[in-house]
Amino acid sequence: MDFDVLVIGAGPAGMAAATRAAELGARTAVVERARLGGTCVNSGCVPTRVLAKTARLYREVRTARDYGIVVHEPAVDWQQLIRRVRTTVDRVLDAKGYGEAMQQLDITLLKGEASFTSPHEVSIDGRPVSAASVILCVGGSARRLPIPGTEHAVLPSDVLDLPELPDSVAIIGGGHTGAQLATIFDALGSRVTLLDLAPRILTTEDHDVSTAVTDGFRSRGVTVDVGIGGVDGIKKHDDGALEIRWQGTGGAQSARVGAVIMAAGWPANISGLGLEAAGVATARGAIPVDNYLRSNVPHVFVAGDANGTSMLVQAAVFEGETAAENAVLGAHRTTPHHLLPEGGFTDPDYAGVGLTEAMARERDAQCAVVVVPYGSVERPIIDDREQGFLKLVTDRHRELILGAHAVGENAVEVIQAVASAMAAGTDVATLARVKFAYPTYSSIIGHAARKAVRGAGKDSW
Ligand SMILES: NC(=O)c1ccc[n+]([C@@H]2O[C@H](COP(=O)([O-])OP(=O)(O)OC[C@H]3O[C@@H](n4cnc5c(N)ncnc54)[C@H](O)[C@@H]3O)[C@@H](O)[C@H]2O)c1
């Protein structure tokens, strides 16, 4: 065999897998057909976060006069914004220093497109390579809906290729991606229509979180149409405007927009991988794995978006490391997915960790839930960011934290702090005694924990 471990894909999962495998002494290679870093750095989280900062800046500039700062009406320079995003991506890639790290660990980088030719052999643009174990970290791609005129829509990764900021945008899909894009375009001044087949946006979040984000969108004039019957098609008019037609809650609807963005799902990048030559099975657009991240072929592991389990960078890194340890040392390790904090940079932000209220009530209807509104805490009042709440879900004895969910400024950082407490096994009474610096957003955690200890309920918002 040429290598002990061959990692296919150099995104967060692949880099974590290769690093861990090499640290454990395995002869390791990584195959990548494009830039190192994967979707997250190059066209996903990093660009989105720069755009989210832009949206925040724009909002702040608009309110600057309230604080006695005289500014002129701001306007967006789309080309400058795109330059800024691209420069930031390059800076993040530099900081990550993938090349140097790979050199230090003696990881071989194989540039090209990988495709299995047998269970242990892969062809990389025609060049054969063999490995004892293969870790597939091939990620996913946005789904293009099979509807008439689909070619007129852009995918989230192509948003930066729009020649100018559209005056209006229709976004199909209100998952994390669609919700974040809705915030960005709304903040920059585009008229936004957000459509989803599901009865609510952000379906994986706590119900109150998705309601609050929806209310926030609608209060700023974003059209949110959920529970739609489907998108019928997109037509391009002679003047370049697009017409999108859908079966809305109130019957057939249409809108004339400058751009349509499809954020309607994220299947794994499995086509062209030659999985049949290795006997690797797929299901519902992903490669299913067991608890040890093994596909149905025991020496082929799958980490990150490609296994369809949890399509988050923070999960991908854990999975990459775990798959590498299992490939090199034997399959004994699993990943603790229940403690993955996640969230999105909408306006207001949202985030969560652990069980949602609905999941907890399904297990025990008597579980306790407390909610503290942002408007009752000093820092959000000082910053004029009173919209939002922190919800703490505990067991019925109010001892164990089962989950935490927040909407509001810095919600992701707030939830991260609760996640650290949960990971350390902190009980509610201990959390209630933690001293939080004043005046901070995270002090809301102390309020919630004390409220839980006092026995107050969700009704006393
Ligand atoms: N901040 C974050 O953590 C973040 C950001 C972006 C993406 N992600 C992850 O990446 C993955 C992909 O995210 P995503 O938002 O692109 O996809 P998604 O699958 O999470 O959401 C897609 C949404 O599109 C809707 N939809 C599907 N078909 C539709 C149709 N024909 N018409 C209207 N609506 C339709 C679905 O109901 C769903 O709400 C997810 O797992 C997500 O968790 C995370």
The ligand as a MOL file (V3000), in Angstrom:
LIG
                    3D

  0  0  0     0  0            999 V3000
M  V30 BEGIN CTAB
M  V30 COUNTS 44 48 0 0 0
M  V30 BEGIN ATOM
M  V30 1 N -24.5360 28.8960 10.7960 0
M  V30 2 C -24.5070 27.6060 10.5800 0
M  V30 3 O -24.3070 26.8290 11.4830 0
M  V30 4 C -24.7440 27.0720 9.2020 0
M  V30 5 C -24.8180 27.9440 8.1250 0
M  V30 6 C -25.0720 27.4200 6.8760 0
M  V30 7 C -25.2410 26.0520 6.7180 0
M  V30 8 N -25.1440 25.2350 7.7820 0 CHG=1
M  V30 9 C -25.3640 23.7880 7.6490 0
M  V30 10 O -25.1830 23.3930 6.3230 0
M  V30 11 C -26.2140 22.5090 5.9150 0
M  V30 12 C -26.9370 23.0820 4.7290 0
M  V30 13 O -27.6990 24.2220 5.1470 0
M  V30 14 P -28.8070 24.8000 4.2310 0
M  V30 15 O -29.4860 25.9010 4.9560 0
M  V30 16 O -28.2010 25.1170 2.9260 0 CHG=-1
M  V30 17 O -29.7760 23.5810 3.9740 0
M  V30 18 P -30.8630 22.9290 4.9500 0
M  V30 19 O -31.0980 21.5810 4.4080 0
M  V30 20 O -30.5070 23.0770 6.3690 0
M  V30 21 O -32.1640 23.8470 4.7080 0
M  V30 22 C -32.8440 23.8330 3.4920 0
M  V30 23 C -34.2230 24.4070 3.6660 0
M  V30 24 O -34.8190 24.4460 2.3790 0
M  V30 25 C -36.1650 24.0340 2.4500 0
M  V30 26 N -36.5420 23.5130 1.1400 0
M  V30 27 C -36.1310 22.3590 0.5630 0
M  V30 28 N -36.6690 22.2390 -0.6620 0
M  V30 29 C -37.4350 23.3350 -0.8700 0
M  V30 30 C -38.2510 23.7900 -1.9470 0
M  V30 31 N -38.3960 23.0710 -3.0620 0
M  V30 32 N -38.8850 24.9620 -1.8000 0
M  V30 33 C -38.7690 25.6900 -0.6760 0
M  V30 34 N -38.0080 25.3090 0.3760 0
M  V30 35 C -37.3460 24.1400 0.2770 0
M  V30 36 C -36.1580 23.0010 3.5670 0
M  V30 37 O -37.4450 22.8660 4.1330 0
M  V30 38 C -35.1420 23.5770 4.5520 0
M  V30 39 O -35.7420 24.4030 5.5130 0
M  V30 40 C -27.1510 22.3270 7.0890 0
M  V30 41 O -26.9300 21.1140 7.7090 0
M  V30 42 C -26.8120 23.4640 7.9930 0
M  V30 43 O -26.9370 23.0980 9.3570 0
M  V30 44 C -24.9150 25.7200 9.0230 0
M  V30 END ATOM
M  V30 BEGIN BOND
M  V30 1 1 1 2
M  V30 2 2 2 3
M  V30 3 1 2 4
M  V30 4 1 4 5
M  V30 5 2 4 44
M  V30 6 2 5 6
M  V30 7 1 6 7
M  V30 8 2 7 8
M  V30 9 1 8 9
M  V30 10 1 8 44
M  V30 11 1 9 10
M  V30 12 1 9 42
M  V30 13 1 10 11
M  V30 14 1 11 12
M  V30 15 1 11 40
M  V30 16 1 12 13
M  V30 17 1 13 14
M  V30 18 2 14 15
M  V30 19 1 14 16
M  V30 20 1 14 17
M  V30 21 1 17 18
M  V30 22 2 18 19
M  V30 23 1 18 20
M  V30 24 1 18 21
M  V30 25 1 21 22
M  V30 26 1 22 23
M  V30 27 1 23 24
M  V30 28 1 23 38
M  V30 29 1 24 25
M  V30 30 1 25 26
M  V30 31 1 25 36
M  V30 32 1 26 27
M  V30 33 1 26 35
M  V30 34 2 27 28
M  V30 35 1 28 29
M  V30 36 1 29 30
M  V30 37 2 29 35
M  V30 38 1 30 31
M  V30 39 2 30 32
M  V30 40 1 32 33
M  V30 41 2 33 34
M  V30 42 1 34 35
M  V30 43 1 36 37
M  V30 44 1 36 38
M  V30 45 1 38 39
M  V30 46 1 40 41
M  V30 47 1 40 42
M  V30 48 1 42 43
M  V30 END BOND
M  V30 END CTAB
M  END
